[in-house]
Amino acid sequence: MTATRPGPSWLADAVLYQIYPQSFADSDGDGIGDFAGITEHLDHLAWLGVDTVWLNPCFASPFRDAGYDITDYLTPAPRYGRTEDLAALVEAARRRGVRVLLDLVAGHTSDRHPWFLAAAEDASDHRYIWSDRQVDGFVGSPGSRPGWYRPNFFDCQPALNFGYARSSSEEPWRQPVDAEGPRANRAALREIMEHWLGLGVAGFRVDMAYSLVKDDPDKAETTKLWAELRDWLDRAHPEAALFAEWGDPAAAVAAGFHADFFLHFGGEDDGLPLRSLWNNNGGTVEESWHQDACYFEAEGRGTPQPFLDAWRSAAALTRGSGQIVLPSANHDFSRLATAPRTSEQLAPAFALLLTWPTLPAIYYGDEIGMRYLPGLPDVEGSVLGPRFNRAGSRTPMQWTPGPTAGFSSAPPERLYLPVDPDPRRPDVLSQRADPTSLLHTVRRLIALRRSHPGLGPAGAVEVRHAGYPLVYVRDGRYLVAVNPRREPGAVAVPQGRRLRALDAQGVRAVDGELRAEGFSYGVFELS
């Protein structure tokens, strides 16, 4: 069975770093990030300790949804560079021990993709989902073909036809999963992956991986589709990895993915485990996500229990088969430093991220405490509602204390997004020079994880105190304490064990107690 195969060895303890190409590094001063800019800053990632990079979509696109609307899966967007530039980035990363994952938008294309333009003129083309009558949610044909097509997200993103799990005589557009159109699209996914794997990429993060087969309530047909692709991948490219945007690690791993992310949405609990940690009702939030308190808030009113329960359930169902990824943030959701939470409060968050038995994923800029910026204008489909403005998490990487190199040197009308106007904003250059900075803290924690495998995803975990501070023992050898609130806290030290600090900020053992100052963490070796 596919789900029993754990995948490539390098994935066992990867440290991921997500790069939003538009905003990471601009090498030519046109106001938009590019491949050459990423290549120029690979030493930052290697120094930090990252070994796996995920790039948001970098294919040809009209960018009505920031590149998630693709017109050519086999050609990079000219704004980023040529195929040769991407290949050079992949090779330069490889020399530094860093693997590159591409973002595979599997479920839809742009409405300007040649496939869709052809389908809009030919009623016999079934690569997309077409109805001969108006249906809620379907969009009118832009071509000579009569009828309406089904979009996947925005209207400009027609859903590729992977079939329906259930048929209906009243809805004849519901083709089975083995019809001609779905078969052609499955073959195209394999061709796209083969092309980029041949150029050296290490795998893919698959956008909306759960959504390909429609009306698939138990995801049985979607699971079969991905299991088929995983079987091929294991035979043809055994060192390649598939990461899912599913939000339900147990379901995604059972479907053949090597790893899946805890997300703000997804799964039976609808994203509660991640939101219960980070969501402070600021930045990008749905109204239904409002909560009284998250665990990482200064007032200390939250609880880690929803996260712990969800992790235990997912870990039991994925153990030996795949990985759970815990992200700091991503391009769709709020950064760690959002609303009242400041960069000075983030060290304990990274202590959890880098010592919990999951794969950590750092969103670019979170390692220096970049802030979510509210109130930005809509850029390439970033605004989804009054409280869901994704632009605030997509601003340019802050490399220097002054105007952000490359981005701010472009004419104002060419800027992809504004830089943070706060002169006190964190930046890489200043934090590299300050050994007490968040950047150095993150680097030390990554190095600690590397040098002590028991802190990685394979080691056991025993929670000793699920409050403030959160205290847990890893692999029977390491004790971790995390206190994200402003007020101090204390718990008893395990009897008969001595603690040797491996990395601690504000946590110490005194008179049989582990005493944690506000916004503190400690990692200790037990003896």
Backbone torsions as a table, in degrees:
resi	resn	phi	psi	omega
1	MET	NA	137.6	-174.5
2	THR	-55.0	-43.1	-172.4
3	ALA	-66.1	-11.3	179.6
4	THR	-88.0	-3.9	-178.8
5	ARG	-97.0	115.8	-171.7
6	PRO	-73.9	-21.7	176.8
7	GLY	100.7	-167.6	-173.6
8	PRO	-63.7	146.6	-175.8
9	SER	-64.6	-31.6	-176.9
10	TRP	-64.3	-20.6	-176.5
11	LEU	-78.5	-14.2	-171.8
12	ALA	-60.4	-29.3	178.3
13	ASP	-146.5	47.5	180.0
14	ALA	-70.9	149.4	169.6
15	VAL	-115.6	111.7	-173.7
16	LEU	-90.2	153.1	177.0
17	TYR	-141.7	122.0	-177.9
18	GLN	-94.7	128.4	178.5
19	ILE	-113.7	124.9	171.7
20	TYR	-90.9	104.3	-167.0
21	PRO	-57.5	-36.3	-178.8
22	GLN	-58.0	-29.7	-166.2
23	SER	-118.4	2.1	-171.9
24	PHE	-84.4	-54.1	-178.3
25	ALA	-159.6	127.2	-176.6
26	ASP	-106.9	111.8	-175.3
27	SER	-86.0	-20.7	-172.5
28	ASP	-116.6	6.0	174.2
29	GLY	73.8	19.0	179.2
30	ASP	-90.2	3.0	177.4
31	GLY	89.6	2.5	-179.8
32	ILE	-131.2	134.1	178.5
33	GLY	-62.4	164.0	-175.1
34	ASP	-155.6	172.7	-178.9
35	PHE	-61.2	-42.8	-178.9
36	ALA	-61.7	-37.3	177.6
37	GLY	-63.7	-41.9	177.0
38	ILE	-62.4	-44.6	-179.4
39	THR	-58.6	-41.1	-179.0
40	GLU	-64.8	-20.2	-176.3
41	HIS	-112.5	16.1	177.3
42	LEU	-63.6	-28.6	179.0
43	ASP	-63.9	-30.4	175.6
44	HIS	-61.8	-44.1	-178.0
45	LEU	-68.3	-43.0	179.2
46	ALA	-63.5	-42.0	177.8
47	TRP	-62.3	-39.3	-178.9
48	LEU	-67.3	-31.9	-179.0
49	GLY	109.7	6.5	178.6
50	VAL	-70.0	141.8	177.0
51	ASP	-125.7	-1.5	179.9
52	THR	-143.3	125.6	-178.7
53	VAL	-115.1	133.3	173.1
54	TRP	-110.1	122.9	176.8
55	LEU	-97.3	130.4	169.2
56	ASN	-60.8	165.3	-170.8
57	PRO	-50.2	131.7	-177.3
58	CYS	-126.6	25.0	-178.5
59	PHE	-94.1	167.6	179.0
60	ALA	-54.9	135.0	-172.3
61	SER	-165.8	149.7	168.8
62	PRO	-79.0	-5.2	174.3
63	PHE	59.5	43.5	171.0
64	ARG	-82.4	-17.6	171.3
65	ASP	-134.4	50.4	171.9
66	ALA	54.1	32.1	177.2
67	GLY	99.4	-7.6	175.4
68	TYR	-83.2	11.6	173.5
69	ASP	-123.2	99.0	-166.2
70	ILE	-100.8	137.8	175.1
71	THR	-107.1	-14.2	177.6
72	ASP	-158.3	110.2	-177.5
73	TYR	-72.6	-14.6	-173.6
74	LEU	-107.2	6.4	-178.5
75	THR	-132.1	129.0	176.6
76	PRO	-66.2	156.1	174.0
77	ALA	-67.3	130.6	-179.2
78	PRO	-55.3	-28.9	-179.7
79	ARG	-60.1	-26.6	-178.3
80	TYR	-95.5	-25.0	-177.8
81	GLY	133.9	-170.6	-177.8
82	ARG	-96.6	173.2	175.0
83	THR	-55.9	-39.6	179.8
84	GLU	-61.2	-35.0	179.5
85	ASP	-70.3	-38.9	176.6
86	LEU	-67.2	-41.9	177.3
87	ALA	-61.7	-38.9	178.4
88	ALA	-65.8	-38.0	176.1
89	LEU	-62.2	-46.6	-179.3
90	VAL	-61.3	-42.2	-179.2
91	GLU	-69.9	-41.4	178.5
92	ALA	-63.9	-37.8	176.5
93	ALA	-65.7	-42.8	179.9
94	ARG	-57.8	-40.8	-179.8
95	ARG	-63.7	-22.5	179.5
96	ARG	-99.1	8.9	-179.6
97	GLY	76.5	24.5	-177.8
98	VAL	-116.0	128.2	176.7
99	ARG	-95.3	153.3	-177.6
100	VAL	-118.4	126.6	172.8
101	LEU	-106.0	139.4	174.1
102	LEU	-101.3	157.5	178.6
103	ASP	-91.5	116.9	-178.9
104	LEU	-99.5	111.8	177.6
105	VAL	-88.3	93.2	-168.1
106	ALA	-86.8	-25.8	-168.3
107	GLY	-93.8	-12.8	-177.9
108	HIS	-158.1	166.4	174.5
109	THR	-123.2	-176.8	166.7
110	SER	-75.8	154.1	174.2
111	ASP	-73.9	1.3	174.5
112	ARG	-106.2	6.2	176.2
113	HIS	-66.7	140.9	178.1
114	PRO	-53.9	-33.7	177.5
115	TRP	-60.0	-45.3	-176.8
116	PHE	-73.4	-39.1	178.1
117	LEU	-59.4	-38.5	177.4
118	ALA	-69.0	-42.4	-178.9
119	ALA	-65.1	-30.6	-179.6
120	ALA	-72.9	-7.6	178.0
121	GLU	-113.3	-7.9	-170.7
122	ASP	-134.2	109.4	-177.1
123	ALA	-69.2	-11.2	178.9
124	SER	-91.2	-1.3	-179.1
125	ASP	-88.7	121.7	-175.6
126	HIS	-116.8	29.6	177.4
127	ARG	-72.6	-20.3	176.8
128	TYR	-120.7	175.6	-176.5
129	ILE	-100.8	116.2	-176.0
130	TRP	-121.3	141.0	173.5
131	SER	-115.8	146.7	178.0
132	ASP	-88.4	1.3	175.4
133	ARG	-141.0	161.8	-176.7
134	GLN	-71.2	130.3	-178.1
135	VAL	-130.5	144.6	178.2
136	ASP	-54.6	130.1	178.0
137	GLY	90.5	-16.8	177.7
138	PHE	-85.0	158.4	-174.3
139	VAL	-121.4	142.2	-177.4
140	GLY	-63.4	145.4	-179.0
141	SER	-61.7	135.3	177.3
142	PRO	-88.7	-3.2	-175.6
143	GLY	-118.8	-161.9	-178.8
144	SER	-76.7	-16.5	178.3
145	ARG	-67.5	127.5	176.6
146	PRO	-74.2	153.8	175.2
147	GLY	117.8	-165.3	-173.9
148	TRP	-137.2	148.0	179.0
149	TYR	-115.5	157.3	-179.4
150	ARG	-94.5	122.5	174.9
151	PRO	-86.1	164.1	179.4
152	ASN	-100.8	-29.2	-179.7
153	PHE	-146.1	-93.2	170.8
154	PHE	-74.7	161.6	177.8
155	ASP	-59.9	-27.6	-178.2
156	CYS	-79.7	8.2	-177.4
157	GLN	-124.7	76.4	-179.6
158	PRO	-63.2	135.8	-177.4
159	ALA	-73.1	129.4	171.0
160	LEU	-67.7	146.1	-174.4
161	ASN	-88.8	104.8	172.1
162	PHE	-108.0	14.7	177.6
163	GLY	86.4	173.1	177.2
164	TYR	-113.5	143.2	177.6
165	ALA	-73.3	-27.3	-179.4
166	ARG	-127.3	136.1	179.8
167	SER	-92.2	166.9	177.9
168	SER	-155.4	127.8	178.8
169	SER	-66.5	-22.4	179.5
170	GLU	-83.4	-12.9	-179.4
171	GLU	-130.2	79.0	-172.9
172	PRO	-66.7	-11.8	177.4
173	TRP	-74.1	-8.8	178.5
174	ARG	-75.3	89.7	179.2
175	GLN	-82.6	150.4	176.1
176	PRO	-69.5	163.2	-175.5
177	VAL	-67.7	-17.4	180.0
178	ASP	-102.8	15.5	176.3
179	ALA	-71.2	170.6	-174.3
180	GLU	-59.7	-46.1	-178.8
181	GLY	-62.4	-51.3	176.9
182	PRO	-58.8	-37.0	178.4
183	ARG	-64.6	-40.8	179.7
184	ALA	-64.4	-37.9	-179.0
185	ASN	-72.2	-37.0	175.6
186	ARG	-63.5	-41.0	177.9
187	ALA	-63.8	-37.8	-179.9
188	ALA	-65.3	-38.6	177.6
189	LEU	-59.0	-43.2	-179.9
190	ARG	-64.4	-40.9	179.9
191	GLU	-64.6	-40.9	179.6
192	ILE	-63.7	-47.6	-179.8
193	MET	-62.9	-41.9	179.6
194	GLU	-59.9	-41.2	-178.9
195	HIS	-59.6	-51.3	-174.3
196	TRP	-78.2	-31.7	174.1
197	LEU	-63.7	-34.2	176.9
198	GLY	-64.9	-22.5	178.1
199	LEU	-94.2	5.7	170.8
200	GLY	104.3	0.4	178.4
201	VAL	-68.7	156.7	-173.7
202	ALA	-93.3	-6.9	-179.2
203	GLY	153.4	-159.8	-172.0
204	PHE	-143.7	146.0	163.3
205	ARG	-100.2	124.8	-171.4
206	VAL	-100.1	117.2	179.9
207	ASP	-66.6	134.2	175.6
208	MET	46.1	47.1	-173.4
209	ALA	-61.6	-25.8	-176.5
210	TYR	-77.0	-9.9	-162.6
211	SER	-106.1	3.7	-168.7
212	LEU	-66.3	-57.2	177.6
213	VAL	-79.6	130.5	-175.3
214	LYS	-88.7	155.6	-178.2
215	ASP	46.7	56.7	-176.9
216	ASP	-121.8	74.1	-167.6
217	PRO	-60.3	-35.3	178.1
218	ASP	-100.0	8.2	178.2
219	LYS	59.4	22.9	-177.9
220	ALA	-65.0	-43.6	-178.7
221	GLU	-74.7	-36.0	175.2
222	THR	-62.8	-39.9	177.4
223	THR	-61.9	-43.4	178.7
224	LYS	-61.2	-40.3	-179.6
225	LEU	-60.8	-49.4	-177.6
226	TRP	-72.2	-32.8	176.9
227	ALA	-63.3	-37.7	177.0
228	GLU	-63.2	-44.2	178.8
229	LEU	-68.0	-36.2	177.7
230	ARG	-64.8	-40.6	178.1
231	ASP	-59.2	-43.4	177.6
232	TRP	-64.5	-43.8	-177.9
233	LEU	-62.1	-42.1	180.0
234	ASP	-61.9	-34.7	179.7
235	ARG	-78.5	-45.1	-171.3
236	ALA	-88.8	-33.1	-175.7
237	HIS	-142.2	70.4	-173.1
238	PRO	-63.9	-17.1	178.8
239	GLU	-95.0	3.6	178.7
240	ALA	-90.9	153.8	-176.4
241	ALA	-128.4	148.0	175.3
242	LEU	-115.9	121.8	173.5
243	PHE	-106.2	138.8	-177.7
244	ALA	-103.0	143.8	159.1
245	GLU	-95.8	89.4	-176.8
246	TRP	-125.0	-42.0	-178.6
247	GLY	80.4	10.9	179.7
248	ASP	-144.5	84.0	-172.3
249	PRO	-54.4	-38.7	-178.9
250	ALA	-61.8	-44.3	179.8
251	ALA	-68.8	-41.7	-176.7
252	ALA	-67.7	-42.9	179.7
253	VAL	-66.9	-38.8	176.3
254	ALA	-62.3	-27.7	179.3
255	ALA	-81.6	-6.1	177.3
256	GLY	114.0	-2.7	177.7
257	PHE	-75.3	146.9	177.0
258	HIS	-75.9	-25.9	-176.4
259	ALA	-159.9	155.6	175.5
260	ASP	-143.8	155.1	-176.0
261	PHE	-95.6	139.0	156.8
262	PHE	-66.3	132.8	-176.9
263	LEU	-130.9	174.2	176.8
264	HIS	-72.2	-11.0	177.1
265	PHE	-135.3	173.8	172.8
266	GLY	101.2	156.9	177.7
267	GLY	74.6	175.6	-177.8
268	GLU	-64.2	-29.1	-177.8
269	ASP	-91.6	2.7	174.6
270	ASP	56.4	44.3	172.2
271	GLY	84.6	5.2	-175.9
272	LEU	-59.1	-39.4	-175.7
273	PRO	-57.7	-42.7	-179.7
274	LEU	-75.1	-41.8	179.8
275	ARG	-63.7	-33.8	-179.2
276	SER	-67.0	-21.0	175.4
277	LEU	-84.6	-55.6	-165.3
278	TRP	-105.7	-27.4	-167.1
279	ASN	-72.6	111.4	178.2
280	ASN	-108.7	26.9	176.6
281	ASN	65.1	20.7	174.2
282	GLY	-113.8	167.1	177.1
283	GLY	71.3	-138.3	-177.6
284	THR	-84.8	109.4	179.6
285	VAL	-142.8	143.7	167.7
286	GLU	-82.9	150.8	178.7
287	GLU	-59.0	-34.6	-178.1
288	SER	-70.5	-11.4	-179.4
289	TRP	-87.0	-3.9	-176.3
290	HIS	-57.8	134.1	178.4
291	GLN	-139.8	156.0	-177.3
292	ASP	-65.1	-40.2	-177.6
293	ALA	-163.6	144.2	169.7
294	CYS	-100.9	167.5	-177.6
295	TYR	-67.4	-39.3	-178.1
296	PHE	-89.9	68.7	173.7
297	GLU	-131.3	150.8	-173.0
298	ALA	-66.3	-29.9	-176.5
299	GLU	-75.7	-18.0	176.4
300	GLY	72.6	34.8	-179.3
301	ARG	-95.9	-3.7	-174.1
302	GLY	-91.5	-175.5	177.3
303	THR	-144.3	143.2	176.7
304	PRO	-83.8	0.9	-170.6
305	GLN	-61.3	-42.6	177.9
306	PRO	-58.6	-40.1	177.0
307	PHE	-65.8	-46.5	-178.2
308	LEU	-60.9	-42.3	-179.4
309	ASP	-65.0	-44.7	-179.3
310	ALA	-66.1	-40.2	179.1
311	TRP	-63.9	-45.1	179.9
312	ARG	-57.7	-44.1	-179.7
313	SER	-63.4	-47.8	-179.2
314	ALA	-66.1	-39.7	-178.2
315	ALA	-64.6	-38.8	-179.9
316	ALA	-64.0	-31.8	-176.3
317	LEU	-91.3	-11.9	-178.9
318	THR	-114.4	-7.4	-174.6
319	ARG	-56.3	125.9	179.8
320	GLY	80.9	-4.7	-176.6
321	SER	-117.7	-28.8	-176.7
322	GLY	-172.7	-177.0	-172.7
323	GLN	-119.3	150.5	172.0
324	ILE	-103.0	131.8	-178.8
325	VAL	-106.9	128.9	177.2
326	LEU	-107.9	110.5	-177.7
327	PRO	-94.5	152.0	172.0
328	SER	-74.4	-34.6	179.7
329	ALA	-175.7	-173.7	166.5
330	ASN	-158.4	-171.9	-172.0
331	HIS	-69.2	-13.9	-178.3
332	ASP	-101.0	-15.9	-170.7
333	PHE	-129.6	170.1	-173.8
334	SER	-62.2	147.3	171.5
335	ARG	-71.2	167.2	174.1
336	LEU	-58.7	-44.1	179.7
337	ALA	-85.0	87.0	-177.2
338	THR	-135.3	142.3	177.7
339	ALA	55.4	-127.7	-174.1
340	PRO	-76.0	-13.5	-177.0
341	ARG	-76.9	124.5	-176.5
342	THR	-104.3	168.6	179.8
343	SER	-63.4	-26.7	179.3
344	GLU	-67.5	-15.1	-178.5
345	GLN	-98.3	3.5	-167.9
346	LEU	-91.0	-15.6	-177.2
347	ALA	-55.6	-45.6	179.0
348	PRO	-64.4	-29.9	176.8
349	ALA	-63.9	-43.2	178.6
350	PHE	-70.5	-29.8	175.9
351	ALA	-62.3	-42.7	175.6
352	LEU	-65.6	-48.4	-176.8
353	LEU	-55.4	-36.5	-171.6
354	LEU	-102.9	3.8	175.3
355	THR	-128.2	0.9	177.7
356	TRP	-87.4	151.4	-177.5
357	PRO	-76.1	62.1	173.6
358	THR	-138.2	171.3	170.2
359	LEU	-86.6	126.5	179.3
360	PRO	-81.2	143.0	175.3
361	ALA	-128.9	115.6	-178.0
362	ILE	-98.3	122.7	175.6
363	TYR	-78.8	134.5	-173.5
364	TYR	-48.5	135.3	179.1
365	GLY	89.3	-22.2	178.3
366	ASP	-65.8	-26.3	-179.4
367	GLU	-68.6	-14.7	174.3
368	ILE	-112.7	2.3	178.5
369	GLY	80.7	30.7	175.2
370	MET	-56.5	142.1	-176.3
371	ARG	-93.0	149.1	165.3
372	TYR	-70.1	128.7	-179.1
373	LEU	-102.8	115.3	-178.6
374	PRO	-78.8	161.3	169.2
375	GLY	74.6	18.6	-179.7
376	LEU	-78.6	153.6	178.3
377	PRO	-69.7	160.9	178.1
378	ASP	-65.0	127.3	177.8
379	VAL	-129.4	114.1	175.9
380	GLU	52.2	47.1	175.1
381	GLY	79.8	23.3	-174.5
382	SER	-76.2	-25.4	-176.0
383	VAL	-95.7	119.0	-179.2
384	LEU	-108.5	-8.0	-179.1
385	GLY	175.2	176.0	-176.3
386	PRO	-59.8	-26.5	-178.8
387	ARG	-120.1	14.5	-178.1
388	PHE	-128.1	74.3	180.0
389	ASN	-107.5	103.0	-175.2
390	ARG	-75.9	-14.9	-179.2
391	ALA	-58.9	-30.5	-177.1
392	GLY	-64.3	-18.8	177.4
393	SER	-102.9	7.5	-172.7
394	ARG	-120.2	19.0	-176.3
395	THR	-75.7	161.9	-173.9
396	PRO	-59.7	140.6	174.9
397	MET	-57.3	135.3	-175.1
398	GLN	-95.3	89.4	-176.7
399	TRP	-80.6	-34.0	-173.6
400	THR	-129.7	162.2	-178.8
401	PRO	-71.5	-24.9	178.5
402	GLY	-86.6	-158.9	175.8
403	PRO	-54.2	139.2	-174.2
404	THR	-65.9	121.7	-173.7
405	ALA	-54.8	139.0	177.0
406	GLY	82.6	-56.7	-176.8
407	PHE	-67.2	-50.1	-174.7
408	SER	-82.3	-7.3	177.5
409	SER	-84.8	-9.5	178.0
410	ALA	-80.0	158.1	173.9
411	PRO	-56.4	143.2	-175.6
412	PRO	-52.2	-36.1	-178.1
413	GLU	-70.1	-13.6	179.7
414	ARG	-97.6	-9.1	-178.1
415	LEU	-60.2	130.0	176.9
416	TYR	-64.6	-47.7	175.7
417	LEU	-148.8	154.3	179.5
418	PRO	-70.8	150.4	173.0
419	VAL	-78.5	161.9	177.4
420	ASP	-65.9	120.6	-176.5
421	PRO	-76.6	-8.4	-177.3
422	ASP	-70.6	118.4	-178.9
423	PRO	-65.1	-15.2	-179.9
424	ARG	-92.8	6.8	-174.9
425	ARG	-60.4	146.5	179.0
426	PRO	-69.3	151.8	176.8
427	ASP	-148.7	160.7	-174.9
428	VAL	-66.1	-46.6	-174.5
429	LEU	-59.7	-47.5	-179.2
430	SER	-65.9	-40.7	-177.7
431	GLN	-73.2	-30.0	174.2
432	ARG	-60.6	-34.7	-177.9
433	ALA	-81.6	-6.2	-175.9
434	ASP	-117.5	104.4	-176.9
435	PRO	-65.5	-12.4	177.8
436	THR	-93.8	3.0	-174.0
437	SER	-73.7	164.6	175.1
438	LEU	-59.3	-40.3	-179.8
439	LEU	-57.1	-46.1	178.5
440	HIS	-67.7	-34.4	176.1
441	THR	-61.0	-46.9	179.9
442	VAL	-62.6	-42.4	178.9
443	ARG	-61.8	-43.4	179.5
444	ARG	-63.3	-40.6	-178.6
445	LEU	-67.4	-37.4	175.7
446	ILE	-64.4	-44.3	179.3
447	ALA	-63.5	-37.4	178.6
448	LEU	-64.5	-42.3	177.4
449	ARG	-60.7	-42.4	-179.3
450	ARG	-65.5	-40.1	-174.6
451	SER	-83.3	-12.6	179.6
452	HIS	-129.7	87.0	-175.8
453	PRO	-55.4	-24.1	178.4
454	GLY	-64.5	-13.4	176.0
455	LEU	-89.6	-3.8	-178.4
456	GLY	-87.6	-167.9	-173.3
457	PRO	-70.4	-20.2	-175.2
458	ALA	-84.2	-24.4	-176.5
459	GLY	-72.3	150.2	178.4
460	ALA	-69.5	161.0	176.2
461	VAL	-135.3	137.8	175.8
462	GLU	-130.0	116.1	-179.6
463	VAL	-80.9	121.9	-179.7
464	ARG	-96.4	-27.2	-178.9
465	HIS	-154.3	114.3	-176.9
466	ALA	-100.7	55.6	178.1
467	GLY	-142.8	-139.4	174.9
468	TYR	-112.9	111.9	-1.1
469	PRO	-80.0	159.7	167.9
470	LEU	-78.8	124.3	-177.4
471	VAL	-126.0	130.4	179.2
472	TYR	-146.5	155.5	179.7
473	VAL	-111.4	130.0	179.5
474	ARG	-105.0	129.4	172.8
475	ASP	57.7	21.5	-179.1
476	GLY	70.0	1.8	-171.7
477	ARG	-123.4	-21.2	-173.1
478	TYR	-126.1	131.9	176.8
479	LEU	-107.9	131.3	-179.5
480	VAL	-120.5	133.8	175.4
481	ALA	-125.3	131.7	-177.3
482	VAL	-130.5	120.8	179.0
483	ASN	-124.2	97.4	-177.4
484	PRO	-89.0	5.0	179.2
485	ARG	-96.8	168.8	-178.1
486	ARG	-73.2	-35.5	-177.2
487	GLU	-82.0	148.8	176.8
488	PRO	-71.4	166.7	176.5
489	GLY	-149.7	165.6	-179.3
490	ALA	-149.3	146.7	173.8
491	VAL	-139.1	160.9	-179.6
492	ALA	-72.1	144.1	175.0
493	VAL	-77.7	140.6	176.9
494	PRO	-53.2	128.4	-175.9
495	GLN	-66.0	141.5	177.2
496	GLY	76.9	7.2	179.7
497	ARG	-121.5	137.5	174.1
498	ARG	-100.3	148.3	-176.1
499	LEU	-111.6	128.9	173.4
500	ARG	-114.2	120.1	-175.7
501	ALA	-68.8	125.9	173.1
502	LEU	-95.1	-37.9	175.2
503	ASP	-162.6	117.3	-177.5
504	ALA	-142.6	137.0	173.0
505	GLN	-127.7	98.7	174.9
506	GLY	85.2	10.2	176.7
507	VAL	-122.5	132.2	178.7
508	ARG	-150.4	156.4	178.5
509	ALA	-94.6	123.3	-178.0
510	VAL	-140.6	125.0	172.7
511	ASP	51.1	46.6	176.9
512	GLY	78.6	6.3	179.7
513	GLU	-122.0	152.2	169.9
514	LEU	-101.6	111.1	-175.0
515	ARG	-105.0	124.6	-175.8
516	ALA	-116.0	120.2	173.3
517	GLU	-69.7	173.9	175.9
518	GLY	-65.1	143.1	178.2
519	PHE	52.8	55.0	-173.7
520	SER	-129.6	167.9	173.0
521	TYR	-153.7	161.4	174.4
522	GLY	-153.1	139.1	174.5
523	VAL	-121.5	122.3	-173.5
524	PHE	-126.6	150.1	171.0
525	GLU	-97.1	131.8	-179.4
526	LEU	-90.3	137.5	177.5
527	SER	-139.9	NA	NA
